[in-house]
Amino acid sequence: MVDPRTASSRSEPWRSSGGGCRRGAARPCASNGRTRRATAIWRCSTKRWTNGGRPRTKRRSVTFDRFDVALTRFPFTEKRGQKVRPVAVLSDRTFHEAHNHLIGAMITTAANTRWPSDVAIVSYREAGLRTPCVVRLKLFTLQLDLVHGRLGSLADPDRQPIRRAVERAICPK
């Protein structure tokens, strides 16, 4: 048996030096000396949690207004997968609170293709974008928990053309 007063954390990995967390390190059993897994207890410098890890708190949600620019994982329609990209929020705050979703439109640089309904963003830096972009009317709903955050807001000169393009696409006269 190893004397606990002289043991080092290098020879006994289940002993924590207090700096970091250790979970489930192998240690010798007291009764027969064989190695066994430690119980599932997180040992940190200040807290202890039994039965698993640290309790999860609800993720803080960001509130969005119409014409905000948010960052989210945008699903591809032509192929499988997703890509983190900016999105123009088209729904208002009351819709978000009632449904826990937002209605968005894709924002892209449109380097390869151009759609007839694309709307150029003139004040792209004010919207939190690095390069000149367009709002493409690939519309979708997205759960608010999946949105990473808010980049900025579209300027007033950019809002009216987007509003008109959405109205022409969805409610033509």
N, CA and C of each residue as an Amber inpcrd file, in Angstrom:
protein
   519
   0.8510000  -1.1850000   0.0000000   0.0000000   0.0000000   0.0000000
   0.8870000   1.2350000   0.0000000   0.4670000   2.2490000  -0.6930000
   1.2280000   3.4860000  -0.8130000   0.8360000   4.4240000   0.3160000
   1.8430000   5.0470000   0.9040000   1.5850000   6.0040000   1.9800000
   0.9940000   7.2790000   1.3750000  -0.2400000   7.6900000   1.7610000
  -0.8780000   8.8580000   1.1500000  -0.1340000  10.1600000   1.3900000
   0.6770000  10.2210000   2.4350000   1.3930000  11.4680000   2.7180000
   2.5590000  11.6870000   1.7660000   3.1140000  10.6000000   1.2110000
   4.2720000  10.7300000   0.3280000   3.9240000  10.5060000  -1.1350000
   2.6760000  10.1920000  -1.4250000   2.2920000   9.8890000  -2.8090000
   2.2560000  11.1600000  -3.6470000   2.6650000  11.0280000  -4.8790000
   2.5930000  12.1680000  -5.7970000   1.4720000  11.9350000  -6.7900000
   1.0150000  12.9890000  -7.3930000  -0.0760000  12.8580000  -8.3530000
   0.3990000  12.1650000  -9.6240000   1.7190000  12.1350000  -9.8720000
   2.2240000  11.4500000 -11.0520000   2.1110000   9.9370000 -10.8850000
   2.4270000   9.4150000  -9.7210000   2.3450000   7.9690000  -9.5110000
   0.9140000   7.5310000  -9.2230000   0.0900000   8.4130000  -8.7330000
  -1.3000000   8.0930000  -8.4300000  -2.1950000   9.1180000  -9.1240000
  -2.6320000   8.8010000 -10.3610000  -3.3740000   9.8040000 -11.1330000
  -4.7280000  10.1670000 -10.5600000  -5.2580000   9.3750000  -9.6420000
  -6.5510000   9.7140000  -9.0650000  -6.4310000  10.8120000  -8.0350000
  -5.2230000  11.0980000  -7.5930000  -5.0300000  12.1750000  -6.6280000
  -4.8350000  13.4750000  -7.3940000  -5.6570000  14.4220000  -7.1140000
  -5.5580000  15.7040000  -7.7990000  -4.7290000  16.6530000  -6.9610000
  -3.8920000  17.4150000  -7.6270000  -3.0790000  18.3890000  -6.9050000
  -3.8640000  19.6570000  -6.6100000  -5.1440000  19.6640000  -6.9720000
  -5.9860000  20.8140000  -6.6740000  -6.0980000  21.7900000  -7.8280000
  -5.2470000  21.6620000  -8.8430000  -5.2720000  22.6160000  -9.9380000
  -6.3700000  22.3580000 -10.9440000  -6.6030000  21.1030000 -11.2760000
  -7.5750000  20.8200000 -12.3200000  -8.5740000  19.7830000 -11.8740000
  -9.4690000  19.4350000 -12.7650000 -10.4860000  18.4400000 -12.4750000
 -10.0200000  17.0820000 -12.9510000 -10.3330000  16.0600000 -12.2080000
 -10.0650000  14.6920000 -12.6220000 -11.3550000  13.9220000 -12.4490000
 -11.6420000  13.0610000 -13.4050000 -12.8470000  12.2590000 -13.2930000
 -12.5410000  10.8440000 -13.7130000 -12.8960000   9.9050000 -12.8930000
 -12.8340000   8.5030000 -13.2570000 -11.4430000   7.9610000 -13.4850000
 -10.4060000   8.4820000 -12.8450000  -9.0670000   7.9270000 -13.0040000
  -8.9950000   6.5740000 -12.3090000  -8.1760000   5.6640000 -12.8570000
  -8.0470000   4.3310000 -12.2640000  -7.2660000   4.4300000 -10.9640000
  -7.6850000   3.6580000  -9.9520000  -6.9770000   3.6260000  -8.6800000
  -7.1140000   2.2390000  -8.0700000  -6.1870000   1.8520000  -7.1740000
  -6.2700000   0.5080000  -6.5930000  -7.4290000   0.3940000  -5.6160000
  -8.0590000  -0.7710000  -5.6130000  -9.1620000  -1.0480000  -4.7050000
  -8.6070000  -1.2960000  -3.3040000  -9.2990000  -0.8340000  -2.2980000
  -8.8210000  -0.9760000  -0.9220000  -8.8510000  -2.4240000  -0.4570000
  -9.7920000  -3.2220000  -0.9560000  -9.9310000  -4.5820000  -0.4370000
  -8.9620000  -5.5700000  -1.0740000  -8.7720000  -5.5290000  -2.3970000
  -7.9320000  -6.5450000  -3.0160000  -6.7380000  -5.9740000  -3.7770000
  -6.5670000  -4.6860000  -3.8520000  -5.4110000  -4.0910000  -4.5000000
  -5.4950000  -4.0070000  -6.0140000  -6.5590000  -4.5570000  -6.6310000
  -6.7020000  -4.4720000  -8.0850000  -7.1160000  -3.0630000  -8.4920000
  -6.8490000  -2.7310000  -9.7390000  -7.2020000  -1.4030000 -10.2440000
  -8.6810000  -1.3560000 -10.5800000  -9.3290000  -0.2800000 -10.2010000
 -10.7360000  -0.0730000 -10.5350000 -10.9310000   1.3940000 -10.8790000
 -12.0510000   1.6740000 -11.5420000 -12.3640000   3.0530000 -11.9040000
 -12.9030000   3.7930000 -10.6820000 -12.5500000   5.0470000 -10.5820000
 -13.0630000   5.8620000  -9.4780000 -14.5320000   6.1700000  -9.7190000
 -15.2180000   6.5540000  -8.6700000 -16.6260000   6.9190000  -8.8130000
 -16.7400000   8.1970000  -9.6210000 -17.9120000   8.4040000 -10.1820000
 -18.1260000   9.5660000 -11.0450000 -18.3330000  10.8110000 -10.2060000
 -17.2630000  11.3470000  -9.6940000 -17.3190000  12.5850000  -8.9180000
 -16.3130000  13.5520000  -9.5260000 -16.7740000  14.7260000  -9.8390000
 -15.8680000  15.7630000 -10.3160000 -15.2440000  16.4080000  -9.0930000
 -13.9550000  16.4860000  -9.0870000 -13.2700000  17.1280000  -7.9810000
 -12.5500000  18.3480000  -8.5250000 -13.0090000  19.4880000  -8.1530000
 -12.3890000  20.7370000  -8.5770000 -11.8970000  21.4630000  -7.3450000
 -11.2620000  22.5600000  -7.5670000 -10.6890000  23.2840000  -6.4440000
 -11.7590000  23.7930000  -5.4800000 -12.9650000  24.0980000  -5.9590000
 -13.9680000  24.6720000  -5.0660000 -15.2740000  23.9030000  -5.0240000
 -15.6100000  23.1140000  -6.0510000 -16.9260000  22.4840000  -6.1220000
 -16.7940000  20.9790000  -6.2700000 -17.8520000  20.2670000  -5.8710000
 -17.9690000  18.8270000  -6.0510000 -19.3530000  18.5110000  -6.5600000
 -19.4320000  17.7140000  -7.6140000 -20.7170000  17.2960000  -8.1420000
 -20.7570000  15.7880000  -8.1950000 -21.7610000  15.1970000  -7.6050000
 -21.9370000  13.7590000  -7.7150000 -22.8890000  13.4620000  -8.8610000
 -22.8910000  12.2310000  -9.3150000 -23.7690000  11.7890000 -10.4100000
 -23.5650000  12.5940000 -11.6840000 -22.3580000  12.7000000 -12.1370000
 -22.1300000  13.3390000 -13.4190000 -21.4210000  14.6560000 -13.3060000
 -21.5380000  15.4340000 -14.3380000 -20.8020000  16.6810000 -14.4390000
 -21.5250000  17.8550000 -13.8380000 -20.9960000  18.9830000 -14.1280000
 -21.5260000  20.2460000 -13.6400000 -22.9620000  20.4270000 -14.1310000
 -23.8600000  20.8930000 -13.2710000 -25.2430000  21.0940000 -13.7090000
 -25.3040000  22.1310000 -14.8250000 -26.1080000  21.8430000 -15.8310000
 -26.2270000  22.7460000 -16.9740000 -27.1970000  23.8720000 -16.6620000
 -26.8240000  25.0440000 -17.0790000 -27.7230000  26.1760000 -16.9510000
 -28.3170000  26.4630000 -18.3160000 -29.4340000  27.1150000 -18.3200000
 -30.0730000  27.4530000 -19.5810000 -29.2150000  28.4790000 -20.3120000
 -29.0110000  28.2370000 -21.5900000 -28.2000000  29.1330000 -22.3950000
 -28.8910000  30.4860000 -22.5230000 -28.1010000  31.5350000 -22.3420000
 -28.6710000  32.8640000 -22.5000000 -29.0620000  33.0600000 -23.9500000
 -30.2560000  33.5370000 -24.1590000 -30.6970000  33.7550000 -25.5280000
 -30.5640000  35.2320000 -25.8750000 -30.2740000  35.4680000 -27.1210000
 -30.1460000  36.8190000 -27.6260000 -31.4780000  37.1980000 -28.2530000
 -31.9340000  38.3990000 -28.0100000 -33.1740000  38.8470000 -28.6360000
 -32.8310000  39.5370000 -29.9500000 -33.6990000  39.3350000 -30.9110000
 -33.4700000  39.8910000 -32.2400000 -34.6430000  40.7650000 -32.6450000
 -34.3460000  41.8000000 -33.3810000 -35.3600000  42.6420000 -33.9930000
 -35.3540000  42.3750000 -35.4900000 -36.4090000  42.8220000 -36.1530000
 -36.4600000  42.6860000 -37.6070000 -35.2800000  43.4490000 -38.2260000
 -34.6610000  42.8490000 -39.2270000 -33.5230000  43.3750000 -39.9800000
 -32.2210000  43.3660000 -39.1920000 -32.1450000  42.5730000 -38.1270000
 -30.8570000  42.3180000 -37.4930000 -30.0940000  41.3070000 -38.3410000
 -28.7870000  41.2950000 -38.1830000 -27.9490000  40.2950000 -38.8370000
 -27.4400000  39.3710000 -37.7440000 -27.7630000  38.0890000 -37.8660000
 -27.3810000  37.0930000 -36.8700000 -26.4220000  36.0940000 -37.5010000
 -25.6910000  35.3820000 -36.6610000 -24.7620000  34.3570000 -37.1200000
 -25.3070000  32.9980000 -36.7150000 -25.4320000  32.0870000 -37.6860000
 -26.0100000  30.7790000 -37.4000000 -25.4620000  29.7360000 -38.3530000
 -25.7460000  28.4820000 -38.0510000 -25.4100000  27.3900000 -38.9700000
 -26.5170000  27.3250000 -40.0130000 -26.1780000  27.6050000 -41.2420000
 -27.1570000  27.6330000 -42.3190000 -27.1660000  26.2780000 -43.0070000
 -28.3270000  25.6320000 -43.1120000 -28.3810000  24.3140000 -43.7570000
 -28.3240000  24.4370000 -45.2760000 -27.5490000  23.5570000 -45.8900000
 -27.5150000  23.4940000 -47.3530000 -28.7540000  22.7760000 -47.8430000
 -29.2770000  23.1770000 -48.9980000 -30.4120000  22.4670000 -49.5900000
 -29.9510000  21.5450000 -50.7080000 -28.8750000  21.9080000 -51.4020000
 -28.4030000  21.1040000 -52.5180000 -27.6130000  19.8830000 -52.0670000
 -26.9780000  19.9750000 -50.9190000 -26.1710000  18.8670000 -50.4100000
 -26.2860000  18.8230000 -48.8960000 -25.7960000  17.7270000 -48.3160000
 -25.8800000  17.6000000 -46.8630000 -24.8190000  18.4640000 -46.2010000
 -25.1300000  18.9230000 -45.0110000 -24.1710000  19.6950000 -44.2450000
 -24.6870000  21.0790000 -43.9020000 -23.8480000  21.7950000 -43.1820000
 -24.1900000  23.1400000 -42.7430000 -22.9370000  23.9990000 -42.7850000
 -23.1360000  25.3000000 -42.7920000 -22.0290000  26.2360000 -42.7830000
 -22.4230000  27.4250000 -41.9150000 -21.4960000  27.9100000 -41.1090000
 -21.7760000  29.0780000 -40.2790000 -21.7340000  30.3070000 -41.1760000
 -22.8560000  31.0180000 -41.2060000 -22.9340000  32.2040000 -42.0500000
 -23.9320000  33.2010000 -41.4750000 -23.8470000  34.4390000 -41.9410000
 -24.7890000  35.4520000 -41.4600000 -26.1710000  35.2740000 -42.0780000
 -27.1660000  35.7350000 -41.3390000 -28.5630000  35.6020000 -41.7420000
 -29.2630000  36.9270000 -41.4600000 -30.1150000  37.3520000 -42.3800000
 -30.9470000  38.5370000 -42.1570000 -32.2360000  38.0890000 -41.4810000
 -32.5280000  38.6490000 -40.3130000 -33.7340000  38.2940000 -39.5630000
 -34.9050000  39.0750000 -40.1520000 -35.9290000  38.3490000 -40.6210000
 -37.0900000  38.9870000 -41.2450000 -38.3000000  39.0480000 -40.3240000
 -38.3170000  38.2500000 -39.2730000 -39.4530000  38.2400000 -38.3490000
 -39.1980000  39.2190000 -37.2100000 -40.2740000  39.5790000 -36.5050000
 -40.1330000  40.5390000 -35.4150000 -40.0890000  39.8300000 -34.0660000
 -39.8880000  40.6180000 -33.0320000 -39.7030000  40.0850000 -31.6840000
 -40.9360000  39.3400000 -31.1700000 -42.1410000  39.7890000 -31.5210000
 -43.3510000  39.1020000 -31.0490000 -43.4520000  37.7010000 -31.6500000
 -43.0360000  37.5390000 -32.9050000 -43.0080000  36.2100000 -33.5250000
 -42.0150000  35.3100000 -32.7970000 -40.8520000  35.8430000 -32.4500000
 -39.8210000  35.0570000 -31.7600000 -40.3190000  34.5820000 -30.4010000
 -40.9720000  35.4770000 -29.6610000 -41.4560000  35.1130000 -28.3310000
 -42.5810000  34.0980000 -28.4030000 -43.4210000  34.1860000 -29.4180000
 -44.5540000  33.2650000 -29.5390000 -44.1340000  31.8870000 -30.0300000
 -43.1480000  31.8190000 -30.9190000 -42.8140000  30.5540000 -31.5710000
 -41.4290000  30.0140000 -31.2300000 -40.5760000  30.7980000 -30.5880000
 -39.2040000  30.4160000 -30.2730000 -38.4030000  30.1060000 -31.5430000
 -38.8010000  30.6900000 -32.6510000 -38.1150000  30.5510000 -33.9320000
 -37.9760000  31.9360000 -34.5560000 -37.1000000  32.0470000 -35.5340000
 -37.0360000  33.2610000 -36.3300000 -37.1670000  32.8930000 -37.8000000
 -37.6100000  33.8390000 -38.5890000 -37.6520000  33.6730000 -40.0380000
 -36.4710000  34.4570000 -40.5840000 -35.6390000  33.7730000 -41.3620000
 -34.4280000  34.4100000 -41.8480000 -34.2370000  34.2420000 -43.3370000
 -33.3420000  35.0610000 -43.8720000 -32.9260000  34.9790000 -45.2680000
 -31.4040000  34.9080000 -45.2970000 -30.8970000  34.1540000 -46.2380000
 -29.4620000  33.9350000 -46.3480000 -28.7420000  35.2090000 -46.7880000
 -27.5710000  35.4420000 -46.2040000 -26.6900000  36.5230000 -46.6390000
 -25.4540000  35.8620000 -47.2320000 -25.0810000  36.2680000 -48.4440000
 -23.9540000  35.6450000 -49.1310000 -23.1700000  36.6940000 -49.9110000
 -21.9400000  36.3380000 -50.2770000 -21.1420000  37.2350000 -51.1140000
 -21.5210000  37.0930000 -52.5770000 -22.2180000  36.0380000 -52.9450000
 -22.7030000  35.7960000 -54.3130000 -21.5750000  35.8410000 -55.3230000
 -20.4570000  35.2190000 -54.9880000 -19.3000000  35.2400000 -55.8750000
 -19.5450000  34.4380000 -57.1510000 -20.2590000  33.3290000 -57.0650000
 -20.4310000  32.4570000 -58.2300000 -21.7090000  32.7350000 -59.0050000
 -22.8240000  32.8080000 -58.3190000 -24.1060000  32.9510000 -59.0080000
 -24.8570000  34.1650000 -58.4780000 -25.7550000  34.6440000 -59.2940000
 -26.5980000  35.7660000 -58.8870000 -28.0390000  35.3780000 -59.1460000
 -28.8980000  35.6360000 -58.1580000 -30.3230000  35.3810000 -58.2960000
 -31.0190000  36.6850000 -58.6610000 -32.1410000  36.6000000 -59.3830000
 -32.8720000  37.8300000 -59.7210000 -33.4000000  38.5670000 -58.4910000
 -33.6440000  37.8480000 -57.4080000 -34.2010000  38.4810000 -56.2080000
 -33.1350000  38.9390000 -55.2170000 -31.8440000  38.8040000 -55.5320000
 -30.7830000  39.2450000 -54.6220000 -30.8700000  40.7500000 -54.3920000
 -30.6450000  41.1530000 -53.1400000 -30.6540000  42.5720000 -52.7680000
 -29.2930000  42.9020000 -52.1710000 -28.5990000  43.8470000 -52.7740000
 -27.2680000  44.2300000 -52.3010000 -27.3680000  44.9880000 -50.9810000
 -26.4400000  44.6940000 -50.0760000 -26.3530000  45.4130000 -48.7980000
 -25.3230000  46.5230000 -48.9850000 -25.7810000  47.7590000 -48.9620000
 -24.9080000  48.9050000 -49.2050000 -24.0370000  49.1710000 -47.9800000
 -24.6340000  49.2520000 -46.8100000 -23.9070000  49.5360000 -45.5630000
 -23.5460000  48.2220000 -44.8780000 -22.6700000  47.4570000 -45.5080000
 -22.3640000  46.1240000 -44.9820000 -21.5510000  46.1740000 -43.6940000
 -20.7030000  47.1730000 -43.5220000 -19.9170000  47.2540000 -42.2770000
 -20.8090000  47.5680000 -41.0720000 -21.8090000  48.4000000 -41.2580000
 -22.7510000  48.7180000 -40.1810000 -23.5380000  47.4780000 -39.7590000
 -23.7350000  46.5650000 -40.7060000 -24.4620000  45.3280000 -40.4110000
 -23.5700000  44.2760000 -39.7600000 -22.2790000  44.5730000 -39.5910000
 -21.3630000  43.6290000 -38.9610000 -20.7150000  42.6680000 -39.9420000
 -20.7930000  42.9730000 -41.2300000 -20.2270000  42.1050000 -42.2640000
 -18.8680000  42.6420000 -42.7070000 -17.9740000  41.7420000 -43.1090000
 -16.6240000  42.1490000 -43.5000000 -16.4960000  42.5170000 -44.9710000
 -17.3060000  41.8780000 -45.8140000 -17.2190000  42.0990000 -47.2570000
 -18.5910000  42.4810000 -47.8030000 -18.6380000  43.0830000 -48.9800000
 -19.9400000  43.3860000 -49.5890000 -20.7300000  42.1040000 -49.8310000
 -22.0000000  42.1250000 -49.4540000 -22.8440000  40.9330000 -49.5250000
 -24.2000000  41.2800000 -50.1170000 -24.9640000  40.2240000 -50.3730000
 -26.3480000  40.3800000 -50.8060000 -27.2370000  39.5300000 -49.9110000
 -28.4840000  39.9570000 -49.7750000 -29.4960000  39.1420000 -49.1010000
 -30.1600000  38.3090000 -50.1780000 -30.0730000  36.9940000 -50.0250000
 -30.6660000  36.0650000 -50.9830000 -31.9310000  35.5020000 -50.3570000
 -32.9990000  35.4500000 -51.1110000 -34.2840000  35.0140000 -50.5750000
 -34.3920000  33.4920000 -50.4750000 -33.4150000  32.8910000 -49.8350000
 -33.5390000  31.5080000 -49.3790000 -34.0990000  31.6340000 -47.9670000
 -35.3950000  31.5290000 -47.8410000 -36.0690000  31.7700000 -46.5660000
 -36.1850000  30.4750000 -45.7790000 -36.1270000  30.5930000 -44.4610000
 -36.2140000  29.4310000 -43.5840000 -36.6140000  29.8890000 -42.1920000
 -37.0670000  28.9370000 -41.3820000 -37.2830000  29.1970000 -39.9600000
 -36.1890000  28.4780000 -39.1970000 -35.7890000  29.0590000 -38.0880000
 -34.6940000  28.5090000 -37.3040000 -35.0000000  28.6940000 -35.8290000
 -34.7760000  27.6510000 -35.0500000 -34.9770000  27.7240000 -33.6090000
 -33.9710000  28.7090000 -33.0120000 -34.4150000  29.5330000 -32.0820000
 -33.5650000  30.5850000 -31.5250000 -32.3450000  30.0380000 -30.7960000
 -32.4420000  28.8360000 -30.2400000 -31.3000000  28.2570000 -29.5340000
 -30.1350000  27.9590000 -30.4710000 -30.3920000  27.8320000 -31.7640000
 -29.3480000  27.4900000 -32.7250000 -28.6270000  28.7100000 -33.2870000
 -29.0640000  29.8960000 -32.9040000 -28.4280000  31.1220000 -33.3890000
 -27.2520000  31.4420000 -32.4780000 -26.0960000  31.7120000 -33.0790000
 -24.8790000  31.9490000 -32.3050000 -24.8110000  33.3490000 -31.7090000
 -25.3530000  34.3200000 -32.3770000 -25.3000000  35.6760000 -31.8390000
 -25.6740000  36.7130000 -32.8830000 -25.6380000  37.9550000 -32.4560000
 -26.0270000  39.0830000 -33.3060000 -24.7700000  39.7860000 -33.7960000
 -24.6780000  40.0130000 -35.1070000 -23.5320000  40.7210000 -35.6820000
 -23.7690000  42.2190000 -35.7670000 -24.9750000  42.6030000 -36.1180000
 -25.2920000  44.0150000 -36.2820000 -26.7180000  44.1670000 -36.7680000
 -26.9970000  45.3000000 -37.3660000 -28.3320000  45.5710000 -37.8760000
 -28.2110000  46.2410000 -39.2400000 -29.1290000  45.8980000 -40.1340000
 -29.1240000  46.5030000 -41.4640000 -29.5260000  47.9680000 -41.3660000
 -28.8770000  48.8050000 -42.1410000 -29.1630000  50.2400000 -42.1400000
 -30.4990000  50.5020000 -42.8340000 -31.0720000  51.6690000 -42.5600000
 -32.3700000  52.0300000 -43.1500000 -32.3870000  51.9650000 -44.6780000
 -31.3430000  52.4310000 -45.3890000 -31.3890000  52.3240000 -46.8510000
 -31.4080000  50.8780000 -47.3640000 -30.9340000  49.9350000 -46.5610000
 -30.9350000  48.5250000 -46.9690000 -32.2510000  47.8240000 -46.6460000
 -32.9910000  48.3340000 -45.7070000 -34.2050000  47.6460000 -45.2480000
 -35.3370000  47.6880000 -46.2710000 -35.5710000  48.8270000 -46.8760000
 -36.6990000  48.9790000 -47.7990000 -36.5810000  48.0710000 -49.0250000
 -35.4210000  47.9670000 -49.6860000 -35.3310000  47.0400000 -50.8220000
 -35.5450000  45.5760000 -50.4290000 -35.1010000  45.1970000 -49.2330000
 -35.3140000  43.8180000 -48.7710000 -36.7940000  43.5860000 -48.5130000
 -37.4410000  44.5510000 -47.8770000 -38.8790000  44.4350000 -47.6070000
 -39.6620000  44.2880000 -48.9160000 -39.3180000  45.1010000 -49.9210000
 -40.0020000  45.0190000 -51.2190000 -39.7440000  43.6810000 -51.9130000
 -38.5190000  43.1690000 -51.8390000 -38.1950000  41.8910000 -52.4850000
 -38.9660000  40.7430000 -51.8440000 -39.0930000  40.7610000 -50.5200000
 -39.8570000  39.7100000 -49.8280000 -41.3310000  39.8110000 -50.1970000
 -41.8760000  41.0090000 -50.2300000 -43.2880000  41.1830000 -50.6070000
 -43.5470000  40.7220000 -52.0370000 -42.6380000  41.0400000 -52.9670000
 -42.8000000  40.5910000 -54.3580000 -42.7490000  39.0710000 -54.4640000
 -41.8890000  38.4390000 -53.6650000 -41.7360000  36.9840000 -53.7460000
 -42.8940000  36.2440000 -53.0880000 -43.4030000  36.7630000 -51.9760000
 -44.4190000  36.0320000 -51.2090000 -45.8290000  36.5160000 -51.5230000
 -46.0290000  37.8110000 -51.6270000 -47.3690000  38.3770000 -51.8370000
 -47.3950000  39.2480000 -53.0840000 -47.2270000  38.6750000 -54.2650000
 -47.2610000  39.5170000 -55.4650000 -48.6610000  40.0710000 -55.6980000
 -48.7380000  41.2480000 -56.2650000 -50.0420000  41.8930000 -56.4980000
 -50.6980000  41.3850000 -57.7400000
